[in-house]
Structures are given as structure tokens and as C-alpha cells.
Amino acid sequence: MFVIPAVDIKNGKCVQLIQGKPGTEQVIIENPEKVAKKWENKGASLLHVINLDGAFGDTSANLDIVKKIVETVSIPVQLGGGIRTKEDAAKLLEIGVNRIILGTMAIENPEYVEELSNEFGSDRILVALDSKDSKVVVKGWTEKTGKTAPELGKLFEKKGAGGILFTNVDVEGLMDGFHIKPLLELLNAVNIPVIYSGGVTSLDDIKKLRQTDAYGVVIGSALYKGKIKFEDAVTYEDN
């Protein structure tokens, strides 16, 4: 299991949001590239980068910063936020992003997942399934799809997605632990890698995840607020 630090970018700065809500951001540091390099130096083998401005509508924002991050670190970068079209996806893959995370676009146009997987390789395509009240939500977690994560996970596995990023919105950013049942339901439904995100606050949480078949865990607030030391968390990675 990979322990994956999150680097969320808004207005050119590394920030943290509470449950992804605009206006709740707290600036962590001015320079996202330095944050990314710090995690690499501490032993991260993969980075999780989210372009929040892109997620909130400005698809062209922060692309220069994303490119700098890719050029600054030597470890793979997975990126989500603001990927609205196949052209957006191709541009990011071509500048060196290792894997793109498709959210609303994938839900609305599942065939794009198949087309991008065929063109660039399924290992470079992740689909984000964000669950709130047991239903997958889209458009910044504001609209429910009426579908569950296991249902959509099966669909995107058939479409060729290389993995799923599963976020439990109910606990995201609240620093109060996580619920393992929704993750286990998804893991039991699919045979592709699943990366978990949401509410991971302690080493005990990571230990619980390590006992599942989760491919990785994304950690943000707990690292930046000192609840978890990355040097301790990374010891739970597979050797």
C-alpha cells in the first residue's frame, strides 16, 4: 500500500479545504513545488496533486505550477481537478503527469475513459468516485448521481480504467477518522486498484487500511496539521 501525500493548489498556493468547500481554504505554503519536493525528500513514492481552481471552473489555472511540480520531482504525479475534455486530459499526460484523475467528465461520458485508456494506457487513467450518503457525487460534490461507488466501479473497470480514487466525502477534511465499510464494499466489487481518501487522521487509520486490499491512501490535512508524521506513515508501505 502506498502512502500518498496530497498537494492541493488554489490561487497558485498549497492549501487545505474543509470537505472541499470553497472559502474554507487554509494556506499551507506559498510554493507548491517546494511542498512537492519536501514530500519526495521524506520518502514519498507518489504524489497526489489537485488543481482546485480547475475543479471550481478555471480549467487553465495553475497549469504552469503543475508543470513545475512534474519537472521538480522525480516520482510519479497523479493529478485531478478541472479535466473537462479529452484535450485537457491529453495535455496533462503529455507534459509528464503520470496519471490523470477523471471525475465529473468520466461520470457524464464513460466512453471517454475507454478512449483515453486505449490511447494512453489504462495505467494512466484513474476515475474518482466521491461518495456522500452512500451515493457518488459530482460537480464539486454538489450533485448526487443516484449510483453507488461499487456500481460505478464495475462500470469503469469494464471501460478500461486503471484504478479508482475513492473519497468518502462524509468524513473528508474533518480530522475525525474514517469509515471502512464503504471502502470494503468497493474493494469487493472491483479487481482494479483502489486508492482511498477521506478522514485518515492517525497511524491506527493507516494500519487498518494496510490490512485491506487498498492500493494506496491519500493523506492531506493530517500531515499538514501534524497529526501524522509522514516518516511514520511511510513505514506502512509494502516492502
N, C-alpha and C positions, 0 to 999 in steps of 0.2 A: 504493500500500500504506500502510495506517495503522499507526503505531507506537502501541500502546495500553498505558499503564501500568496495572498491577494494584493494586487496593486490597483486600486480604483482611482481613475483620473477624472477630475472635473475642473473646468476652467484652467487647465494646464497644471493642476496641483494634485498631489496624492491626498485623497480624502477618505473618510468613512461616513456612510449614511446609516440611519436607523430604519430598518425594514425597507430600504430602497426609496425612501420618500424624499423628494426634492425639498430643500430648505432645512434638512436636518444634518447637512454635511458638516463634518469637523475636519479642518485641515490638519493632516499629519505632518507633511513637509512640502516645501515648495517644489522640489525637484524629483519627479517620479523616477527618472533614470538612476539617481543615486539610491533610491529605495530599492529598485530592482537589483542593482549591483550588490547592495548590502545583503539581500536575501541569498543571492548566489554565493557570496563570500561566506555566509553562515552555513552553507551546505545544501541549499535548495537545488533540486534536480529538475524542477519545472516551475514556471511562473504562471499565475492566473491574472490576466490584465483585463479590466473592464473600462471601456470608454463610456462614462456616464453621460457625457454631453451627447454622444451618439445615441445612447439609449433613450434620452429625453428629446430627441428630434434633430439635432445638428450632426448629421452623418459625416460631415467633413472635419469636425472639430478633433483636435488632438492627434491627427494622423502623423504630424511631424514628430510628436513625442513618442508615439508608438514605434515609429521607425528608429528613433534614437535608442529606445529600450532594446529593440532587436539587435541593433549594432553594438550596444554596450555590453550585453551579457552573452555568454557562450552556451547557455542552457535553453531548452525549448520554451517558447512562449505560446500560451493559448489565449485567444482574445475574443471578447464578445462586446456587444454594445453598438447599436447603430448600423448593423449589417442588414440593409433593406432589400438589396438586389443581388443577383448573381455577379454583377460587375463589382459591387462593393466587396464581395467575398473574394473574387479573383484578385483584386488589387492588393488585399491584405496578404493573401497567400504568396503573391509574387514579390512582396517586399520582405519576406522572410518570416512572417508569422507561421509558427509550426502547425497550429490547429486553430480553426475558427469555431466560434460557438454561435449557433443559429437558434434564435428564439422565435419571436413572432413570425418571421419570414417562413420558418420551417412549418409552423402550425398552419399557416394560411396557404402555403404552397409546398406540400410534402414532396412533390415531384422535383423541386429544386435540390433537395437533399440527395436524391438519386443522381441527378445530373452532375452536381458538384463532386459527389463521391466517385463517379465514373471518370470525371476529368482529372481530378487532383489526387485521388486515392481516399478510400474510406477512413484511413487512419488520421486524416487531416480534418475530418468533419465531426464535430460534436453537436448534439442537439440539446438545448436547455429545456428541461421540464421543471417548471416552477410551480409548486403545489401549495394551494391555500384552501383550507377547509376541505381537503381531500380532492380538490379539483385543480387541474392545470390552469394557470392564469397567464395572460399575455398583456402586451402593451403597457409595460411598466408595472405589472402586477395589478392592473386596474380592471381587467375583464376576464371573467371565467369562460372556459371553453366548454364546460359540461363533461369533459373527458377526464379520466384518471391518468396518473402517470404510468401505471402498468399497461393500460390500453394503448396509449400513445407510444410508449417504449417499444412495444411489439411492432407497431406500425413502422417506426423509424428504423428498427433493426432490419425489417424487410426492405426498406428503401435504401439500405446501404450505409447508414450512419456508423461511424467507427466507435461511437460511445455516447453516453448520456451524462449530462451535468444535471444532477437532481438537487434542487434547492427547496427546502421546507420553509416557505415564507412565514409560516405561523411563528417560527422561532428565530428567524434571521435577524441578527443585529441586537437581540435583546439580552445577550450575555447571560442566559438562564438555562443553558443545556439544550439538548436536542431529544427528539422522539425517534426511536429506532424502528418502530413498526412500519411507517411508510417506506423507509428505505428497504427493509427486508421484503416488502411486497413487490417493489420494483425489481430487486435483485432476483427474486424467484420467477419473474415474468420474462426476463431477457437473458441473452447469453453474451451480450457485448459489455465492455467495461462501463462501470457506473462510478462517477465521481460525485461525492456528497458535499453539500454546502448548507450551512444554516445552524446557528446556535452552538457550535462547538466552542466550549469555554474552558475546558480543563484537560489535563492529561488522562483523566479517567474516561472522558468522552472519546479521546483518540484511541485509548485501549479498547473500548467497546467496538469502535469502528474497525479496529485491527482484527477483531475476531469475526468480522463478516467478510463477504467476498468483494467489498468495495475496492475499486482500483485506486482511489485516492480520496483525499479530503482537502477541501479549500478552507483556509483559516484566515480571517481578516481582523476583526475587532479585537479578538482575544490576544493576538500577537501585538497589536499596536498599543493596547492598553495594559500590557504586561501581565495578563492573566496566564499566558502560556509563554515560555521561553522556547524559541524555535530550536535551539540546540538540544533541548529535552524532547521536543516533539519529534524531531527527525530520527531519534533512536527507535521509533516505532515503525520506521520504513523497513521493507523487506531487504534482506541482505543477499 
